[in-house]
Amino acid sequence: MTTLPPPHAKRDLTGKTSLMLMLADPVAHIRGSALINDRFAALGHDAVIAPLHVTPSDLPALVAAVRLMQNVAGLGVTIPHKISVMPHLDAVTEAAQRVGAVNFVRRDPDGRLIGTNTDGAGFVAGLNAAGIAISNQTAVMAGAGGVARAIAFSLAEAGLRELRILNRDYDKASALAQAVHAAFPTCAASAIKSEDSPQTPDLAINATSLGMAEGDALPMPISWLAAKTAAVEVVVNPAQTAFLIAAEALGCRTLEGAAMLRPQPDLVAEFFGLPLSS
């Protein structure tokens, strides 16, 4: 990728600009592309990322076409494509393989597509930046999909002591818990049901899309939380979900979904081979 003048200079998109496409369905909620573009500009990189509305049925054709686009550096991938895109790639990183989902794809000069997953690393970095402890802590997490899987493995790797996973598909939650414990035996991971009464966790995490639409149910019983609990979102829009509002009313510390996005631009730049010296 080429280098731009200093970030304060006027920025033009030209034939030299490296393009990235953020695949989603729908796209109206996408906010991470703006953060990535701002960071690329600050680093002086002639690269931009733009949301692209792609339905699941059209995903294979789109990925095949990207192999032919010489000035497309790669893809961002979000709901609902993070898992379904994997069979269409040539290779994935160890992190993506472990999680079973991809959120960025690099297009190499020969057209090969390499996937990775930065969701978990971004989530942990967001907690660290906010001063929220992970090591030797306990957590309840709603969700067992692509984002939830990335978060679960990264929390366990960061030293989480106990993880309870709530999901509408109990078997899926149980399978994720077993995989996390197998990879990181020091983390006691298990599935939980909404009618259970777990001990009050240090962290309560919504790793589902619940909260994006007005009227959505809460991702977990609010009775599980107490003032000592830090309630953390992955939903970015709206910034204040019903889950965070309810948790704040209990005296919980809350962290918006944007916190896991802020570290992502540097993680993305590193994966695409862009220097981070600025």
C-alpha positions as CSV (number, residue, x, y, z in Angstrom):
1,M,0.0,0.0,0.0
2,T,1.2,3.5,-0.8
3,T,1.6,6.3,1.8
4,L,-0.3,9.5,2.1
5,P,0.9,13.0,3.0
6,P,0.5,13.9,6.7
7,P,-3.0,13.2,8.0
8,H,-4.0,16.9,8.1
9,A,-3.5,17.2,4.3
10,K,-6.5,17.0,1.9
11,R,-7.3,13.3,1.2
12,D,-8.3,12.2,-2.2
13,L,-9.3,8.7,-3.4
14,T,-7.4,7.8,-6.5
15,G,-6.4,4.7,-8.5
16,K,-3.6,4.2,-6.1
17,T,-5.9,3.9,-3.1
18,S,-6.2,0.5,-1.6
19,L,-9.8,-0.4,-1.0
20,M,-11.4,-2.7,1.6
21,L,-15.0,-3.8,1.6
22,M,-17.0,-4.3,4.8
23,L,-19.5,-7.1,4.1
24,A,-22.7,-7.1,6.1
25,D,-26.4,-7.7,5.9
26,P,-27.8,-5.2,6.8
27,V,-25.3,-2.4,6.8
28,A,-27.1,0.6,8.4
29,H,-25.6,-0.2,11.9
30,I,-22.0,-0.3,10.7
31,R,-19.8,2.2,12.6
32,G,-16.4,0.4,12.7
33,S,-15.5,1.5,9.2
34,A,-15.4,5.1,10.2
35,L,-12.9,4.3,13.1
36,I,-10.7,2.3,10.8
37,N,-10.7,5.1,8.1
38,D,-9.8,7.8,10.7
39,R,-6.9,5.6,12.0
40,F,-5.6,4.9,8.5
41,A,-5.6,8.6,7.7
42,A,-3.8,9.3,11.0
43,L,-1.1,6.8,10.1
44,G,-0.8,8.2,6.6
45,H,-2.0,5.2,4.7
46,D,-3.7,5.5,1.3
47,A,-6.4,3.0,2.2
48,V,-10.1,3.1,3.0
49,I,-12.8,0.7,4.0
50,A,-16.5,1.0,3.0
51,P,-19.6,-1.0,4.0
52,L,-21.1,-3.2,1.3
53,H,-24.5,-4.7,1.6
54,V,-24.2,-8.4,0.6
55,T,-26.9,-11.0,1.2
56,P,-25.9,-14.5,2.3
57,S,-27.0,-16.0,-1.1
58,D,-24.7,-13.5,-2.9
59,L,-21.7,-14.0,-0.6
60,P,-19.9,-16.7,-2.7
61,A,-20.1,-14.7,-5.9
62,L,-18.8,-11.6,-4.1
63,V,-15.8,-13.3,-2.6
64,A,-15.0,-14.9,-5.9
65,A,-15.1,-11.5,-7.6
66,V,-12.8,-9.9,-5.0
67,R,-10.0,-12.3,-6.1
68,L,-10.1,-10.5,-9.4
69,M,-10.1,-6.9,-8.0
70,Q,-6.4,-5.8,-8.1
71,N,-6.9,-2.7,-6.0
72,V,-9.0,-4.4,-3.3
73,A,-6.7,-5.1,-0.3
74,G,-9.3,-7.2,1.5
75,L,-12.5,-7.5,3.4
76,G,-14.0,-6.7,6.7
77,V,-16.7,-9.3,7.6
78,T,-19.5,-8.9,10.0
79,I,-23.0,-10.3,10.7
80,P,-24.1,-12.7,9.3
81,H,-21.1,-13.7,7.2
82,K,-18.3,-14.3,9.8
83,I,-18.7,-18.1,9.8
84,S,-20.1,-18.7,6.3
85,V,-17.3,-16.9,4.6
86,M,-14.6,-19.3,5.8
87,P,-15.2,-22.1,3.2
88,H,-14.5,-19.5,0.5
89,L,-11.1,-18.6,1.8
90,D,-7.7,-20.1,1.0
91,A,-6.4,-20.1,4.6
92,V,-7.1,-18.6,8.0
93,T,-4.9,-17.7,11.0
94,E,-4.7,-19.8,14.1
95,A,-6.9,-17.3,15.9
96,A,-9.6,-17.6,13.3
97,Q,-9.3,-21.4,13.1
98,R,-9.8,-21.7,16.9
99,V,-12.7,-19.3,16.9
100,G,-14.3,-20.7,13.8
101,A,-15.1,-17.3,12.5
102,V,-13.4,-14.5,10.5
103,N,-13.8,-10.7,10.6
104,F,-11.0,-9.6,8.3
105,V,-9.7,-11.1,5.0
106,R,-6.5,-10.1,3.4
107,R,-6.2,-10.4,-0.4
108,D,-2.7,-11.3,-1.4
109,P,-1.2,-10.1,-4.8
110,D,-1.9,-13.5,-6.3
111,G,-5.6,-13.4,-5.3
112,R,-5.3,-15.7,-2.4
113,L,-7.6,-14.8,0.5
114,I,-6.4,-15.1,4.1
115,G,-8.8,-14.7,7.0
116,T,-8.2,-13.7,10.6
117,N,-10.2,-12.8,13.7
118,T,-9.5,-9.7,15.7
119,D,-12.8,-9.5,17.6
120,G,-11.5,-11.2,20.8
121,A,-8.2,-9.3,20.8
122,G,-10.1,-6.0,20.3
123,F,-12.6,-6.9,23.1
124,V,-9.8,-7.6,25.6
125,A,-7.9,-4.5,24.6
126,G,-11.0,-2.5,25.1
127,L,-11.4,-3.9,28.7
128,N,-7.8,-3.2,29.4
129,A,-8.0,0.3,28.2
130,A,-11.0,0.9,30.5
131,G,-9.2,-0.6,33.4
132,I,-11.6,-3.5,33.8
133,A,-9.8,-6.6,35.2
134,I,-9.9,-10.0,33.5
135,S,-7.3,-12.2,35.2
136,N,-8.8,-14.4,37.9
137,Q,-12.3,-12.9,37.3
138,T,-15.6,-14.5,36.7
139,A,-17.9,-13.7,33.7
140,V,-21.4,-14.5,32.4
141,M,-21.7,-14.1,28.6
142,A,-24.8,-14.1,26.4
143,G,-24.1,-15.6,23.0
144,A,-22.3,-18.4,21.3
145,G,-22.0,-17.1,17.8
146,G,-18.9,-15.8,15.9
147,V,-18.3,-12.7,18.1
148,A,-19.0,-14.6,21.3
149,R,-16.6,-17.4,20.4
150,A,-13.8,-14.9,19.7
151,I,-14.5,-13.1,23.1
152,A,-14.6,-16.4,25.0
153,F,-11.3,-17.7,23.8
154,S,-9.6,-14.3,24.3
155,L,-10.9,-13.9,27.8
156,A,-9.7,-17.4,28.8
157,E,-6.3,-16.7,27.2
158,A,-6.2,-13.4,29.3
159,G,-6.6,-15.4,32.5
160,L,-10.4,-15.4,33.1
161,R,-11.1,-17.9,35.9
162,E,-14.7,-18.8,35.2
163,L,-17.0,-18.3,32.2
164,R,-20.7,-19.1,32.1
165,I,-22.3,-19.0,28.7
166,L,-26.0,-18.3,28.1
167,N,-27.4,-19.0,24.6
168,R,-30.9,-19.9,23.3
169,D,-29.3,-23.0,21.9
170,Y,-28.0,-24.7,25.0
171,D,-26.0,-27.3,23.1
172,K,-24.2,-24.7,21.2
173,A,-23.3,-22.9,24.4
174,S,-22.1,-26.2,25.9
175,A,-20.0,-27.0,22.9
176,L,-18.3,-23.6,23.1
177,A,-17.7,-24.0,26.8
178,Q,-16.0,-27.4,26.3
179,A,-13.8,-26.0,23.5
180,V,-12.7,-23.0,25.6
181,H,-11.9,-25.2,28.6
182,A,-10.0,-27.7,26.3
183,A,-7.9,-24.8,24.9
184,F,-7.4,-23.1,28.3
185,P,-7.9,-25.6,31.2
186,T,-7.4,-22.9,33.8
187,C,-10.7,-21.4,32.8
188,A,-13.8,-23.2,34.2
189,A,-16.3,-22.8,31.3
190,S,-19.8,-24.1,31.2
191,A,-23.2,-23.5,29.7
192,I,-26.0,-21.9,31.8
193,K,-29.8,-21.5,31.3
194,S,-31.8,-18.4,31.9
195,E,-33.7,-20.0,34.8
196,D,-30.4,-20.7,36.7
197,S,-29.2,-18.5,39.5
198,P,-25.4,-18.1,39.1
199,Q,-23.2,-16.3,41.5
200,T,-22.9,-12.6,40.8
201,P,-20.2,-12.3,38.1
202,D,-17.4,-9.7,37.9
203,L,-18.3,-9.3,34.2
204,A,-21.6,-9.5,32.4
205,I,-21.2,-9.5,28.6
206,N,-23.7,-9.2,25.9
207,A,-22.1,-10.9,22.8
208,T,-25.4,-11.1,20.9
209,S,-27.2,-8.7,18.6
210,L,-29.9,-8.2,21.1
211,G,-30.3,-4.5,21.8
212,M,-29.8,-3.3,18.2
213,A,-33.6,-3.1,17.6
214,E,-36.0,-1.2,19.8
215,G,-38.0,-3.7,21.9
216,D,-35.4,-6.4,21.9
217,A,-35.4,-8.7,25.0
218,L,-32.5,-8.3,27.5
219,P,-29.7,-10.7,26.7
220,M,-29.7,-12.1,30.2
221,P,-31.7,-11.8,33.4
222,I,-30.8,-8.5,35.0
223,S,-31.1,-10.1,38.4
224,W,-27.8,-11.9,37.8
225,L,-26.0,-8.6,38.1
226,A,-25.1,-6.5,41.1
227,A,-23.2,-3.2,41.7
228,K,-19.8,-5.0,41.6
229,T,-20.5,-6.3,38.0
230,A,-19.1,-4.6,35.0
231,A,-21.7,-4.8,32.2
232,V,-20.1,-4.8,28.7
233,E,-21.7,-4.6,25.3
234,V,-20.7,-5.6,21.8
235,V,-23.7,-3.7,20.2
236,V,-22.4,-0.4,18.9
237,N,-25.6,1.2,17.7
238,P,-27.4,2.3,19.8
239,A,-24.5,3.2,22.2
240,Q,-26.8,2.9,25.2
241,T,-28.6,-0.4,24.9
242,A,-31.4,-1.5,27.2
243,F,-28.9,-3.9,28.8
244,L,-26.5,-1.1,29.7
245,I,-29.3,1.2,30.9
246,A,-30.7,-1.6,33.2
247,A,-27.2,-2.4,34.5
248,E,-26.4,1.2,35.2
249,A,-29.6,1.4,37.2
250,L,-28.2,-1.3,39.5
251,G,-25.0,0.7,40.0
252,C,-22.9,-1.4,37.6
253,R,-20.1,0.1,35.7
254,T,-20.9,-0.1,32.0
255,L,-18.8,-0.2,28.8
256,E,-20.3,0.5,25.4
257,G,-19.8,-1.7,22.4
258,A,-17.5,0.9,20.7
259,A,-14.8,0.1,23.2
260,M,-14.0,-3.2,21.4
261,L,-13.9,-1.3,18.1
262,R,-11.4,1.3,19.1
263,P,-8.4,-1.1,19.2
264,Q,-9.4,-2.7,15.9
265,P,-7.8,-0.3,13.4
266,D,-4.3,-1.0,14.7
267,L,-5.0,-4.8,14.7
268,V,-6.3,-4.5,11.1
269,A,-3.4,-2.4,10.0
270,E,-1.0,-5.0,11.5
271,F,-2.7,-7.8,9.7
272,F,-2.6,-6.0,6.4
273,G,1.1,-5.2,6.9
274,L,0.7,-1.5,7.5
275,P,3.3,0.3,9.8
276,L,2.0,1.6,13.1
277,S,4.8,4.1,13.8
278,S,2.6,7.2,13.8
